[in-house]
Amino acid sequence: MRVNYAEKGTFNAEKAARGLIELTNKIKKSNDKDKKGNDKVS
């Protein structure tokens, strides 16, 4: 049980990390657009 949970946790962490990276990239791109137009605080 513990081993399965650890494996599942590792997988979820990796998936979450990839999702975070994609989200961060999207936020950076939209922030760059906002900085050119108006000063928006996210």
Secondary structure, DSSP 8 states (H G I E B T S, - for coil): -HHHHHHHHHHHHHHHHHHHHHHHHHHHHHHHHHHHHS----
